[in-house]
Amino acid sequence: MKKLFCVLIVLCMSFSLAGCSVLDGAFFLLLAATSDDSASKDDVFEFVCKEEEALLKAIEDGDFSAFENKGFIKSIDAGTNVVDFSCGGAGIGSGTSYVGFYYTADNDMTAVWCAPSSASSLTPSGNGFEWQETDGDNYYYTEHICGYFYFYEASF
């Protein structure tokens, strides 16, 4: 009798937890589908053109405090050959997209983290260049803004 009671309790708890995870999962998917904190391309272009001098000074000094968590800039990653200014994203899993801009002193359109490894993989598209994975859904688009700054959009 005790074994049957224990089995019933375990089964009830399992069904209860399974129901919660389904509801939580549905809520999470709904939240992710409606969650979009990415900046628009127009806003990025306007910001970079307006703030180009200040951005160059920050890059030269290695001090990005004036731009951290300012407006739509979510994070700044200064690497060896590139400075990435992340401007948000949207989605979940394979439907995730990212927007930002980057600085590269040698005009390398593949210097940012989400770009393909070779510029020869890029093809002209609109005012910029794009790369589409042949056996998947990975996508990258970049466009020159001004000076050594480029806009990017990527999805994985």
Secondary structure, DSSP 8 states (H G I E B T S, - for coil): -HHHHHHHHHHHHHHHHHHHHHHHHHHHHHHHHH-B----HHHHHHHHHHHHHHHHHHHHHT--TTTTT-TT--EEEE-SS-EEEEEEEE-SGGG-EEEEEEE-TT--TT-STTS-S-GGG-EEETTEEEEE-TTS--EEEEEEEETTEEEEEEE-
